[in-house]
Amino acid sequence: MSDALAAAHRIGPELVELRRRLHRAPELGLHLPDTQATVLAALESLDLEVHTGEGLSSVVAVLRGRAPHDGERPVVLLRGDMDGLPVTEEVDVEYRSERTGLMHACGHDLHVAGLVGAARVLDELRDELVGDVVLMFQPAEEGPGGAEPMIRDGLLEAAGRRVDAAYAVHVYSADHPRGTWFGRPGPLMAAADEVHVVVRGVGGHGSAPERAKDPVPVACEVVLAFHTAVTRRFSVWDPVVLTVGKIAAGTKDNIIPDEAVIDATLRTFSREHRELAHRVVTEVAQGIAAAHGLTAEVTIGNGYPVTVNDEAEFAFARDVVHDLFGAEHWADMDNPEAGSEDMAFVLEEVPGAYLNVSACALEDHTLAEDNHSPRAAFDDSVVPDVAGALAELALRRSRTLAGD
């Protein structure tokens, strides 16, 4: 067992207690005052340079290594997201959420405890740390997004030099047996964009459609054409997923409305197909509307970009996991996930890797419910492993970046 992993397991009970305290008091979005206060209190005894966000409850802490190095000191970023979800918890544990309608259903409480643990381990081992570490405690991963404003506020230069490599770990309540780590190089998760289309016509009486310009059948045609375009304009090896989740029009059966509204989610796995999909969606909607003498207003909200694991950084991180836990506790992902993640903004700027680990609370993971379920249950025995892995990634990557 590495020094970092051993140190993490020594403080394991304290990290589990911290996780359970966070689990009882989830918060949503950009403003997490109680969570931020808990994190600051947990870091208070450590020798860190701590910065809190302007307009959001972020915490950025810089930990300076003390190992000798002649050149410029490398900088590694470790990230943990902090927010919960608007879900009413149905997991019967003594530390269940005490806030009605709110739950840590995606395991971010484990992420926070793991990152606090990594900070404590690195503080203990800073004589072995060649570079500096930026600890990123981020709000609003579940929306509207906290990584991008943190980057704008100077996250990547918080140590006085730009971050060289970045790592994050996400826990899962299902998918694999507990303690299994998994990931893939290249695209890991999709870009997610919201599509909003307003088809505008001219309303009228349902008995005389020829005297109106009915947007309803045009909107239906647009929806069908979207799905045709996805299968005909894009390679199957770089998929595009477009799902229409809402169509709204009209007030009464005999009234032709002025407009019909389409809301959809668009998922892509490369920057090139994301840009092309935006153009295709707009062309299809506006072209079909024009063919019927109507207009279509298309708004595409840029969500999170594609989460891409740098090939070299991913290989490095996977090797660290193999060394710490054994290759038998690693599983390669064959395909990316269609979910999205705003760590993608960091990985657009800095090479890095995003890893997953199962914290499944059931012995049979096939019976477990997924993240975001009100019955998603996480076994916090993996928290020391997350802490040790993050600390080990920072220690080893600092050495390789320094050329040691």
C-alpha positions in Angstrom: 0.0 0.0 0.0 1.4 3.4 -0.9 2.1 6.0 1.7 -0.8 8.1 0.4 -3.3 5.3 0.4 -2.2 4.2 3.9 -2.5 7.8 5.2 -6.0 8.1 3.7 -7.1 4.9 5.4 -5.8 6.0 8.7 -8.2 9.0 8.6 -10.9 7.0 6.9 -13.4 7.1 9.8 -13.1 10.9 10.0 -13.7 11.1 6.2 -16.8 8.9 6.4 -18.1 11.0 9.3 -17.6 14.1 7.1 -19.4 12.5 4.2 -22.4 11.6 6.3 -22.6 15.1 7.7 -22.6 16.5 4.2 -25.2 13.9 3.2 -27.6 15.1 5.8 -27.5 18.7 4.5 -27.5 18.8 0.7 -27.8 22.1 -1.1 -28.4 23.0 -4.8 -26.8 25.1 -7.4 -24.2 27.8 -7.2 -25.0 28.9 -3.6 -24.0 26.2 -1.0 -23.3 28.2 2.1 -23.5 25.4 4.6 -21.5 23.0 2.4 -18.9 25.7 1.8 -18.7 26.4 5.6 -18.2 22.6 6.3 -15.4 22.4 3.7 -13.7 25.5 5.1 -13.9 24.1 8.6 -12.5 20.7 7.5 -9.5 22.5 5.8 -8.9 25.0 8.6 -6.1 23.2 10.3 -4.1 22.7 7.1 -1.4 25.0 5.7 -3.3 26.2 2.6 -3.9 29.3 0.6 -7.7 29.4 0.5 -9.9 31.5 -1.8 -13.7 31.6 -1.9 -15.7 32.5 -5.0 -17.3 35.8 -5.9 -21.0 35.1 -6.4 -20.8 31.4 -5.9 -19.9 29.1 -3.1 -16.7 27.7 -4.5 -13.5 27.0 -2.5 -10.1 27.0 -4.1 -7.2 25.9 -1.9 -3.5 25.8 -2.9 -1.2 23.4 -1.2 2.5 24.0 -1.6 4.9 21.1 -1.8 8.2 21.1 0.0 10.2 18.5 -1.9 13.3 20.2 -3.5 13.2 21.0 -7.2 15.5 23.3 -9.2 13.1 24.3 -12.0 9.6 25.7 -12.2 7.3 23.8 -9.8 4.6 21.8 -11.6 0.9 22.4 -10.7 -1.7 19.6 -10.4 -5.4 20.3 -10.0 -7.8 17.9 -8.1 -11.5 18.5 -8.3 -14.5 17.6 -6.3 -18.1 18.8 -6.9 -20.3 19.7 -4.0 -24.0 20.1 -4.9 -26.9 17.8 -4.4 -30.1 17.2 -6.4 -33.9 18.1 -6.0 -34.7 14.5 -5.1 -36.6 13.2 -2.0 -34.4 10.5 -0.5 -35.8 7.0 -0.1 -32.7 5.3 1.2 -33.2 4.1 4.8 -29.9 5.1 6.5 -29.5 6.9 9.8 -27.7 9.8 8.0 -30.4 10.3 5.3 -31.1 13.8 4.1 -32.7 16.1 6.6 -33.8 18.5 3.9 -37.1 17.7 2.3 -36.9 17.4 -1.4 -33.1 17.5 -1.5 -30.6 14.6 -1.7 -27.0 13.8 -2.5 -28.2 11.4 -5.1 -25.1 11.7 -7.3 -22.5 11.0 -4.7 -21.0 14.5 -4.5 -20.8 14.2 -0.7 -18.3 11.4 -1.3 -16.4 13.6 -3.7 -16.1 16.4 -1.2 -15.0 14.0 1.6 -12.5 12.4 -0.8 -11.0 15.7 -1.8 -10.7 16.9 1.8 -9.0 13.6 2.5 -6.6 14.1 -0.3 -5.8 17.6 1.1 -5.0 16.1 4.5 -2.9 13.3 3.0 -0.9 15.8 0.9 -0.5 18.1 3.9 1.1 15.1 5.7 3.3 14.1 2.8 4.2 17.6 1.5 7.9 16.9 1.9 7.4 14.3 -0.9 5.4 16.7 -3.1 7.6 18.3 -5.8 5.0 20.7 -7.0 1.9 22.5 -5.9 -1.7 21.3 -5.8 -4.9 23.3 -6.5 -7.9 21.8 -4.7 -11.1 22.7 -6.6 -14.3 22.4 -4.5 -17.0 23.2 -7.1 -20.7 24.0 -6.8 -23.4 23.6 -9.4 -22.2 20.6 -11.4 -25.8 19.6 -11.7 -26.6 23.0 -13.1 -26.2 25.8 -14.0 -22.5 24.9 -13.9 -19.8 26.0 -11.6 -16.6 25.0 -13.4 -16.8 27.7 -16.0 -17.2 30.7 -13.6 -14.4 29.3 -11.4 -12.1 29.2 -14.5 -13.1 32.8 -15.3 -12.2 33.7 -11.6 -8.7 32.5 -12.1 -8.9 28.8 -10.9 -6.2 27.6 -13.4 -3.7 30.3 -12.3 -4.5 30.0 -8.5 -1.0 28.7 -7.7 0.7 31.6 -9.5 1.4 29.3 -12.5 -1.0 27.6 -14.9 -2.2 24.1 -14.0 -0.3 21.4 -15.8 -2.6 18.5 -15.2 -6.1 17.9 -13.7 -7.9 14.9 -12.2 -11.3 14.1 -10.8 -13.0 11.0 -9.6 -16.8 10.3 -9.7 -18.6 7.6 -7.7 -21.4 5.4 -9.0 -24.1 3.7 -7.1 -24.5 0.9 -9.7 -22.9 -0.4 -12.9 -20.0 -2.3 -11.3 -19.2 -4.2 -8.1 -18.1 -2.0 -5.3 -14.5 -0.9 -5.6 -14.2 -1.3 -9.3 -12.6 1.6 -11.1 -13.5 2.3 -14.7 -12.9 4.8 -17.5 -11.7 5.3 -21.1 -9.4 7.5 -23.0 -10.8 10.2 -25.4 -14.4 11.1 -25.2 -15.9 10.0 -21.9 -19.2 11.9 -21.7 -21.3 13.9 -24.2 -21.8 17.5 -24.8 -25.3 18.4 -23.8 -27.2 21.3 -25.4 -30.8 22.5 -25.1 -32.7 23.0 -28.3 -35.7 25.3 -28.3 -37.7 25.8 -31.5 -40.7 28.1 -32.0 -42.7 27.4 -35.2 -44.7 30.5 -35.9 -47.8 30.6 -38.1 -51.1 32.3 -38.1 -53.9 31.1 -35.9 -57.5 30.6 -36.9 -60.6 28.5 -36.7 -60.2 24.7 -36.8 -62.9 24.5 -39.4 -61.0 26.6 -41.9 -57.3 25.6 -41.8 -56.8 27.0 -45.3 -57.3 30.5 -43.9 -54.6 30.0 -41.3 -51.0 28.8 -41.2 -51.1 25.9 -38.9 -47.8 25.4 -37.0 -48.8 22.1 -35.4 -48.3 19.7 -38.4 -45.2 21.7 -39.3 -43.8 21.2 -35.8 -44.5 17.5 -36.1 -42.7 17.3 -39.4 -39.8 19.1 -37.9 -39.5 16.5 -35.1 -39.6 13.6 -37.6 -37.0 15.4 -39.8 -34.7 15.9 -36.8 -34.5 12.1 -36.3 -34.0 11.5 -40.0 -31.2 14.1 -40.1 -29.4 12.4 -37.1 -29.3 9.1 -39.0 -28.3 10.6 -42.4 -26.0 13.5 -41.7 -23.7 12.0 -39.1 -21.4 9.1 -38.9 -22.5 6.1 -36.8 -18.9 6.1 -35.4 -19.4 9.6 -33.9 -23.0 9.4 -32.8 -25.5 12.2 -32.2 -28.5 11.8 -29.9 -31.4 14.2 -30.3 -34.4 13.6 -28.1 -37.5 15.8 -28.2 -38.9 15.8 -24.7 -41.7 18.4 -25.1 -44.1 19.7 -27.8 -46.6 22.4 -26.8 -49.2 24.2 -28.8 -52.8 25.5 -28.6 -55.5 26.0 -26.0 -58.6 24.2 -27.5 -59.5 21.6 -30.0 -61.1 23.9 -32.5 -58.5 26.7 -32.4 -55.4 26.7 -34.7 -52.7 28.3 -32.6 -50.2 31.0 -33.7 -47.2 28.9 -32.7 -46.0 25.5 -31.6 -42.9 24.9 -29.4 -40.4 22.1 -29.5 -37.9 21.4 -26.7 -35.2 18.9 -27.2 -31.9 17.7 -25.8 -28.9 17.3 -28.1 -26.0 15.1 -27.2 -22.7 14.9 -29.2 -19.3 13.3 -28.6 -17.0 15.5 -30.6 -16.6 19.3 -31.1 -16.9 18.8 -34.9 -20.2 17.0 -34.6 -21.5 19.4 -32.0 -20.9 22.4 -34.3 -22.4 20.5 -37.3 -25.5 19.4 -35.2 -26.2 23.0 -34.3 -26.2 24.0 -38.0 -28.3 20.9 -39.1 -31.0 21.4 -36.4 -31.3 25.1 -37.4 -31.4 24.3 -41.1 -34.0 21.5 -40.8 -36.4 23.5 -38.6 -36.2 26.7 -40.6 -36.2 24.9 -44.0 -39.3 22.9 -43.2 -41.1 25.9 -41.8 -40.3 28.0 -44.9 -41.5 25.2 -47.2 -44.9 25.6 -45.6 -44.9 29.4 -45.5 -44.1 29.6 -41.8 -41.1 30.6 -39.8 -39.1 28.9 -37.2 -37.0 30.5 -34.5 -34.2 28.2 -33.2 -32.3 28.8 -30.0 -29.6 26.3 -29.0 -28.3 26.8 -25.5 -24.6 25.8 -25.1 -24.5 23.4 -22.3 -21.5 21.4 -21.1 -18.9 20.5 -23.8 -17.7 16.9 -24.4 -15.7 15.5 -21.5 -12.4 14.3 -23.1 -9.8 12.3 -21.2 -6.3 13.1 -22.6 -4.8 9.9 -23.8 -1.5 10.2 -22.0 -3.0 11.5 -18.7 -5.6 8.8 -18.8 -3.0 6.1 -19.2 -1.0 7.6 -16.3 -4.1 7.7 -14.1 -5.1 4.1 -15.0 -1.6 2.9 -14.1 -1.8 4.6 -10.7 -5.1 2.8 -10.0 -3.6 -0.5 -11.1 -0.7 0.0 -8.7 -2.9 1.0 -5.8 -5.8 -1.4 -6.1 -4.7 -4.1 -8.6 -5.6 -4.5 -12.3 -8.4 -6.8 -11.3 -10.2 -3.7 -9.9 -10.1 -1.9 -13.2 -12.7 -2.1 -16.1 -12.3 -0.5 -19.4 -15.4 1.4 -20.7 -16.2 0.3 -24.3 -18.2 3.4 -25.1 -18.7 6.9 -23.7 -21.7 7.9 -21.7 -24.4 10.2 -23.0 -24.5 12.1 -19.7 -22.6 15.3 -19.4 -20.2 16.8 -16.8 -18.8 20.3 -16.5 -15.3 19.1 -15.5 -15.3 19.2 -19.3 -14.5 22.9 -19.2 -11.3 22.2 -17.2 -10.3 19.4 -19.5 -10.7 21.7 -22.5 -8.1 24.0 -21.0 -5.8 21.5 -19.3 -4.8 17.9 -20.1 -6.2 15.5 -17.5 -8.3 12.5 -16.7 -11.7 11.8 -15.1 -12.1 8.4 -13.5 -15.1 6.6 -12.1 -15.3 4.2 -9.2 -18.2 2.1 -8.0 -19.5 2.8 -4.5 -22.4 0.4 -4.9 -24.0 -0.4 -1.5 -25.4 -3.7 -2.6 -23.5 -6.9 -2.9 -25.2 -7.5 -6.3 -24.6 -4.4 -8.3 -27.1 -5.5 -10.9 -29.9 -4.8 -8.4 -28.7 -1.3 -7.5 -30.4 1.8 -8.7 -28.4 4.4 -10.7 -27.2 7.8 -9.6 -30.0 10.4 -9.4 -32.5 7.8 -8.2 -34.2 8.6 -4.8 -33.0 5.1 -3.9 -29.4 5.5 -5.1 -27.2 4.2 -2.2 -23.5 4.8 -1.9 -21.1 2.8 0.3 -18.8 5.4 1.9 -16.1 2.8 2.5 -14.7 3.9 -0.8 -14.0 7.4 0.4 -10.5 6.7 1.7 -9.7 5.0 -1.6 -10.8 8.1 -3.5 -8.8 10.3 -1.2 -5.7 8.1 -1.5 -6.0 7.9 -5.3 -6.3 11.6 -5.7 -3.3 12.3 -3.4 -1.3 9.6 -5.2 -2.1 11.1 -8.6 -0.9 14.5 -7.4 2.3 13.2 -5.9 3.3 11.0 -8.8 2.3 13.5 -11.6 4.2 16.3 -9.9 7.3 14.1 -9.9 7.0 13.2 -13.6 6.2 16.7 -14.6 9.3 17.8 -12.7 11.3 15.2 -14.6 12.2 13.2 -11.4 
